[in-house]
Amino acid sequence: MPSTSDVAATLAHDQAVGRLRESYQRIPPGAPVRLAKRSSNLFRPRAAVDTPGLDVSGLTGVIAVDPVARTADVQGMCTYEDLVAATLPYGLTPMVVPQLKTITLGGAVTGLGIESSSFRAGLPHESVLELDILTGAGELVTARPTGEYADLFRMFPNSYGTLGYATRLRIELDKISPYVALRHVRLGLDELAPAIDTIVADGTYDGEPVHFVDGVAFSPSEAYLTLGRNSDAAVRTSKYTGQQIYYRSIQQRPRDFLTAHDYLWRWDTDWFWCSAAFGAQQPLVRRLWPSRWRRSDVFHKIVGFENRHQYAARLNRRRGRPDRERVVQDVEIPVGRLADFLRWFDTDVGMRPVWLCPLRLRGAESWPLYPLAPGETYVNVGFWGTVPIAPGAADGDVNRRIEAAVAEFGGHKSLYSDAYYDRGTFDRLYNVPALTAVKQRYDPNTRLTGLYEKAVTRR
């Protein structure tokens, strides 16, 4: 029997969904439809609009956790920070917890998310059992892997709001121990793929179990895989929310222990390594910068402020420095091509370090809008920063070269950031004809913006 708190949470959820639907009806036909939310983890600027956004203010929490069935009913705008806070007391966690605290569950499913459990747990949408979606037609439907709305269920991942918005998701949960023991293993670029293949096949490395794996390539001559295992005890735990910086520890400590909470959010405090751009890794600045404000959403707001006002860009021009191109991307490369891609990237783009995260689809079927091959291991390569625009070059040239190279290496690129594809190439890579067929059913009046328009033209 549901508890009183679960009943109250369900009632509050139903009321919030009602407000969302009312706000949708108030948006004039033909006007852009967007979520009215305070934060975003998209890295592509979007054209400003005058119409009010969808009211999602009541859709930010966890409705219920079932520790026996290992499931959770979660509202679409709930952040992973709040979701993990609700599940960890039960020794449970989402199957995949993206690295940044303010990524929402709905965002990770309609977009993409990845983390160090993805080599065994796949991507966030693969642990969704069912979800309620407000469609472009203004209807609320419950989509499952089978049944009337199975086509919507399969097409929803990587649709980025072009088919509708998730209001509730029921997801599988995974066990996690109180601590995570880490090994930082230094490997050559050509040793990465064989090590990853062994871990994927056996779930072990050098005789020790591996429950989590990601890595960092600091240069072509210095790369690491970080291997994590669940642990019920720890000799001494490290803390990377104060003066110590997590990514630097990879080079300094062969072994480490973190609490489960601190492991899941190890990358958030310094936005991987990107906090250096704001001076937050300078010892004096770090001591003065309150730890509660050293987190990814704060850094993202600083970037958004700069994008709007261009203060730093104008200062660089006054100093005679070249303009810079934003290169913020995550790409999936087949593991057998990883070393070659990393060498190409270091030579042609030159950004260091880069993040490495192995992944495989959990199931036996590909997902239509992000067609990774079942049974094949990929490595997510993440790189986030800026590069100078060379004389005679244009903003976007480096990103275009990366897009071409990713295709040549048999990979695929996430769409949360800038994209420069022509429409024909984009439609082929992201299976837009299949999306269009499903969109005609659930958004017959095309009230929701198309995928190309969102990802490339920034609408």
Solvent accessible surface area in square Angstrom, and as a share of the most:
residue,aa,sasa,rsa
1,M,231,1.03
2,P,93,0.58
3,S,55,0.35
4,T,120,0.70
5,S,79,0.51
6,D,44,0.23
7,V,86,0.49
8,A,58,0.45
9,A,30,0.23
10,T,64,0.37
11,L,105,0.52
12,A,55,0.43
13,H,11,0.05
14,D,84,0.43
15,Q,99,0.44
16,A,3,0.02
17,V,10,0.06
18,G,29,0.28
19,R,102,0.37
20,L,2,0.01
21,R,92,0.34
22,E,104,0.47
23,S,5,0.03
24,Y,3,0.01
25,Q,118,0.52
26,R,156,0.57
27,I,2,0.01
28,P,71,0.45
29,P,122,0.77
30,G,79,0.76
31,A,16,0.12
32,P,57,0.36
33,V,3,0.02
34,R,42,0.15
35,L,41,0.20
36,A,55,0.43
37,K,88,0.37
38,R,238,0.87
39,S,40,0.26
40,S,43,0.27
41,N,35,0.18
42,L,49,0.24
43,F,31,0.13
44,R,12,0.04
45,P,53,0.34
46,R,78,0.29
47,A,60,0.46
48,A,102,0.79
49,V,53,0.30
50,D,153,0.79
51,T,35,0.20
52,P,89,0.56
53,G,24,0.23
54,L,0,0.00
55,D,42,0.22
56,V,7,0.04
57,S,83,0.53
58,G,25,0.24
59,L,2,0.01
60,T,67,0.39
61,G,26,0.25
62,V,39,0.23
63,I,18,0.09
64,A,27,0.21
65,V,29,0.16
66,D,61,0.31
67,P,60,0.37
68,V,142,0.82
69,A,63,0.49
70,R,90,0.33
71,T,20,0.12
72,A,1,0.00
73,D,19,0.10
74,V,0,0.00
75,Q,14,0.06
76,G,0,0.00
77,M,18,0.08
78,C,0,0.00
79,T,27,0.16
80,Y,1,0.01
81,E,50,0.22
82,D,73,0.38
83,L,0,0.00
84,V,1,0.00
85,A,66,0.51
86,A,31,0.24
87,T,0,0.00
88,L,39,0.19
89,P,106,0.66
90,Y,114,0.43
91,G,29,0.28
92,L,7,0.03
93,T,7,0.04
94,P,5,0.03
95,M,27,0.12
96,V,3,0.02
97,V,7,0.04
98,P,1,0.00
99,Q,17,0.08
100,L,17,0.09
101,K,35,0.15
102,T,16,0.09
103,I,29,0.15
104,T,16,0.09
105,L,3,0.02
106,G,4,0.04
107,G,30,0.29
108,A,1,0.01
109,V,3,0.02
110,T,22,0.13
111,G,3,0.02
112,L,38,0.19
113,G,8,0.07
114,I,17,0.09
115,E,8,0.03
116,S,2,0.01
117,S,7,0.04
118,S,0,0.00
119,F,11,0.05
120,R,90,0.33
121,A,1,0.01
122,G,0,0.00
123,L,7,0.03
124,P,4,0.02
125,H,5,0.02
126,E,23,0.10
127,S,6,0.04
128,V,9,0.05
129,L,70,0.35
130,E,17,0.08
131,L,3,0.02
132,D,15,0.08
133,I,0,0.00
134,L,2,0.01
135,T,1,0.01
136,G,1,0.01
137,A,46,0.36
138,G,6,0.05
139,E,95,0.43
140,L,63,0.31
141,V,11,0.06
142,T,42,0.25
143,A,0,0.00
144,R,113,0.41
145,P,71,0.45
146,T,111,0.65
147,G,60,0.57
148,E,118,0.53
149,Y,54,0.20
150,A,24,0.19
151,D,51,0.26
152,L,0,0.00
153,F,10,0.04
154,R,56,0.20
155,M,12,0.05
156,F,2,0.01
157,P,4,0.03
158,N,0,0.00
159,S,0,0.00
160,Y,23,0.09
161,G,2,0.02
162,T,0,0.00
163,L,0,0.00
164,G,0,0.00
165,Y,24,0.09
166,A,8,0.06
167,T,1,0.01
168,R,29,0.11
169,L,0,0.00
170,R,89,0.33
171,I,3,0.01
172,E,47,0.21
173,L,6,0.03
174,D,24,0.12
175,K,124,0.53
176,I,13,0.06
177,S,22,0.14
178,P,76,0.48
179,Y,62,0.23
180,V,0,0.00
181,A,8,0.06
182,L,3,0.01
183,R,22,0.08
184,H,13,0.06
185,V,31,0.18
186,R,138,0.50
187,L,20,0.10
188,G,30,0.29
189,L,7,0.03
190,D,94,0.49
191,E,92,0.41
192,L,0,0.00
193,A,22,0.17
194,P,77,0.48
195,A,8,0.06
196,I,1,0.01
197,D,68,0.35
198,T,57,0.33
199,I,1,0.00
200,V,36,0.20
201,A,83,0.64
202,D,95,0.49
203,G,26,0.25
204,T,49,0.29
205,Y,35,0.13
206,D,119,0.62
207,G,74,0.71
208,E,41,0.19
209,P,64,0.40
210,V,5,0.03
211,H,55,0.25
212,F,10,0.04
213,V,1,0.01
214,D,1,0.00
215,G,1,0.01
216,V,0,0.00
217,A,8,0.06
218,F,24,0.10
219,S,22,0.14
220,P,51,0.32
221,S,88,0.57
222,E,33,0.15
223,A,1,0.00
224,Y,15,0.06
225,L,2,0.01
226,T,2,0.01
227,L,5,0.02
228,G,1,0.01
229,R,70,0.25
230,N,36,0.19
231,S,13,0.08
232,D,117,0.61
233,A,69,0.54
234,A,33,0.25
235,V,141,0.81
236,R,202,0.74
237,T,55,0.32
238,S,17,0.11
239,K,118,0.50
240,Y,11,0.04
241,T,56,0.32
242,G,30,0.29
243,Q,80,0.35
244,Q,99,0.44
245,I,11,0.06
246,Y,5,0.02
247,Y,28,0.11
248,R,96,0.35
249,S,3,0.02
250,I,3,0.02
251,Q,77,0.34
252,Q,124,0.55
253,R,85,0.31
254,P,103,0.64
255,R,135,0.49
256,D,10,0.05
257,F,40,0.17
258,L,1,0.00
259,T,45,0.26
260,A,5,0.04
261,H,87,0.39
262,D,17,0.09
263,Y,2,0.01
264,L,13,0.06
265,W,11,0.04
266,R,10,0.04
267,W,3,0.01
268,D,1,0.00
269,T,12,0.07
270,D,6,0.03
271,W,21,0.07
272,F,12,0.05
273,W,20,0.07
274,C,26,0.15
275,S,0,0.00
276,A,55,0.42
277,A,91,0.70
278,F,51,0.21
279,G,21,0.20
280,A,0,0.00
281,Q,12,0.05
282,Q,109,0.48
283,P,80,0.50
284,L,110,0.55
285,V,58,0.33
286,R,3,0.01
287,R,152,0.55
288,L,134,0.67
289,W,42,0.15
290,P,44,0.28
291,S,65,0.42
292,R,158,0.58
293,W,129,0.45
294,R,11,0.04
295,R,48,0.17
296,S,3,0.02
297,D,24,0.13
298,V,36,0.21
299,F,0,0.00
300,H,33,0.15
301,K,121,0.51
302,I,65,0.33
303,V,37,0.21
304,G,18,0.18
305,F,92,0.38
306,E,43,0.19
307,N,57,0.29
308,R,165,0.60
309,H,71,0.32
310,Q,67,0.30
311,Y,116,0.44
312,A,54,0.42
313,A,24,0.18
314,R,97,0.35
315,L,73,0.36
316,N,33,0.17
317,R,118,0.43
318,R,178,0.65
319,R,140,0.51
320,G,67,0.65
321,R,128,0.47
322,P,73,0.46
323,D,61,0.32
324,R,116,0.42
325,E,2,0.01
326,R,50,0.18
327,V,0,0.00
328,V,12,0.07
329,Q,2,0.01
330,D,15,0.08
331,V,0,0.00
332,E,6,0.03
333,I,0,0.00
334,P,18,0.11
335,V,17,0.10
336,G,65,0.62
337,R,100,0.36
338,L,1,0.01
339,A,14,0.11
340,D,75,0.39
341,F,0,0.00
342,L,9,0.05
343,R,98,0.36
344,W,62,0.22
345,F,3,0.01
346,D,28,0.15
347,T,124,0.72
348,D,56,0.29
349,V,19,0.11
350,G,42,0.41
351,M,25,0.11
352,R,136,0.50
353,P,21,0.13
354,V,6,0.04
355,W,1,0.00
356,L,0,0.00
357,C,0,0.00
358,P,0,0.00
359,L,0,0.00
360,R,67,0.24
361,L,14,0.07
362,R,95,0.35
363,G,39,0.38
364,A,95,0.73
365,E,111,0.50
366,S,41,0.26
367,W,20,0.07
368,P,32,0.20
369,L,0,0.00
370,Y,6,0.02
371,P,63,0.40
372,L,4,0.02
373,A,40,0.31
374,P,51,0.32
375,G,53,0.51
376,E,65,0.29
377,T,8,0.05
378,Y,14,0.05
379,V,0,0.00
380,N,2,0.01
381,V,0,0.00
382,G,0,0.00
383,F,0,0.00
384,W,37,0.13
385,G,25,0.24
386,T,63,0.37
387,V,14,0.08
388,P,70,0.44
389,I,33,0.17
390,A,58,0.45
391,P,140,0.88
392,G,93,0.90
393,A,44,0.34
394,A,56,0.44
395,D,88,0.46
396,G,0,0.00
397,D,45,0.23
398,V,17,0.10
399,N,1,0.00
400,R,111,0.41
401,R,104,0.38
402,I,1,0.00
403,E,10,0.04
404,A,53,0.41
405,A,4,0.03
406,V,3,0.02
407,A,54,0.42
408,E,132,0.59
409,F,23,0.10
410,G,48,0.46
411,G,12,0.12
412,H,18,0.08
413,K,2,0.01
414,S,9,0.06
415,L,0,0.00
416,Y,38,0.15
417,S,0,0.00
418,D,2,0.01
419,A,6,0.04
420,Y,48,0.18
421,Y,19,0.07
422,D,90,0.46
423,R,113,0.41
424,G,52,0.50
425,T,37,0.22
426,F,0,0.00
427,D,34,0.18
428,R,168,0.61
429,L,28,0.14
430,Y,0,0.00
431,N,50,0.26
432,V,21,0.12
433,P,92,0.58
434,A,32,0.25
435,L,4,0.02
436,T,59,0.34
437,A,64,0.50
438,V,16,0.09
439,K,22,0.09
440,Q,125,0.55
441,R,115,0.42
442,Y,8,0.03
443,D,1,0.00
444,P,78,0.49
445,N,118,0.61
446,T,98,0.57
447,R,44,0.16
448,L,6,0.03
449,T,16,0.09
450,G,20,0.19
451,L,5,0.02
452,Y,26,0.10
453,E,33,0.15
454,K,13,0.05
455,A,1,0.01
456,V,25,0.14
457,T,72,0.42
458,R,75,0.28
459,R,133,0.49
